[in-house]
Amino acid sequence: MKDIKMIKNIRQWIYTFLLIVTCFVASPLIFRQIWKSSKDVEPASSKKPPVIDIKNTATQPSETIPPTENISGDIAETDTPINEEATTEPPLSVPVFVQSDPSYFDDALFIGDSRTVGICEYGTLKNADYFCSVGLAAYKIDNEYDENGLTIYDKLSANNYGKVYIMLGVNEVVNDFNYTINSYLSLINTIKQYQPDAIIYIMANLHVSAIRQLQGDGVTNENLNALNTAQAELADNETIFYLDVNPIFDDAEGNLMAECSNDGVHVLAKYYQDWCDWLCMNTIQVDTPEENTDVITTDINSDGYTFDGFSDMDISTDVPADNFDYGVDGAYDYSGENFGWNY
């Protein structure tokens, strides 16, 4: 019995010894695996967010985020600008011009320079009133007198005009631009003050010929067009209207046709009748029965445009010498400066 018990003890010690040896041999491997696992697993707070390249964010599609609302329900202020309602005035209405007979000009006043003198002397609107002279300009009209010694103020205060036509600017096209426009606007305001019920027609300055532009004095169609554009902006298409006769007398390059003028500035006498016919075609209806007027268009490219003033004359032939020819009388002296030409 004693031998059996001893054998069991020896086996127990052997198993214990083997277990100790096994643990001793395997422990480094176990601890190494545990250490490796602990390094691979990091806490969640130690993770870094992804890096975004700000140079490329502009090209990436972004989700549209609606504006947030504050407690009151109003849209909260953001850095994004809010489109406000347009404060610009509505566009001007397009004027409707009608055909009228010469009686339309019974209560009309024409104000202008030598081109208007030509309308007065060689045109067909003899029933109209005129305040015009060679070299007239808006800036010096206050000191101008007609053949009866009347000023523009005398004319406007002594008569009741239903229409006033103005064509000024060629004699001051080389002057200070703002000064010229302000002088023109001052004249319009004077007319409105004395004749509040009158229709005002702003007539574009007639172009000059291609050869006339080469004189180098600044009287060019480029400058005239700039002035005409500024004057056209004064029209409101309610009581003030803009009229441009240039398409009737222009060549393909926008210059006054050489065949229509001897001096490159004024049309020949016979063409003033065509000018007056064109004015009759471009009137604003004023208490006129509908059956006496025909709606027309001033667009020369339109099928409705019917002006044929040149149809009965051959302008390619030599022009007769009956030109209404006002030459340059020299520069007008204004405070010691050459302030314009006299046309």
Secondary structure, DSSP 8 states (H G I E B T S, - for coil): -HHHHHHHHHHHHHHHHHHHHHHHHHHHHHHHHHHHHHHH---GGG-------TTSGGGS--------B-TTS-B---SS-------S---------EE--GGGGGGEEEEESHHHHHHHHHSS-TTSEEEE-TT--GGGGGG---TTS--HHHHHHHS--SEEEEE--GGGTTS-HHHHHHHHHHHHHHHHHH-TT-EEEEE------TTGGGGSSS--HHHHHHHHHHHHTT--SSSEEEE--HHHHB-TTSSB-GGG-SSSSS--TTHHHHHHHHHHHSB---S--GGG-EE----TTSTT----TTTTS-TTS---S-----------EETTEE-----
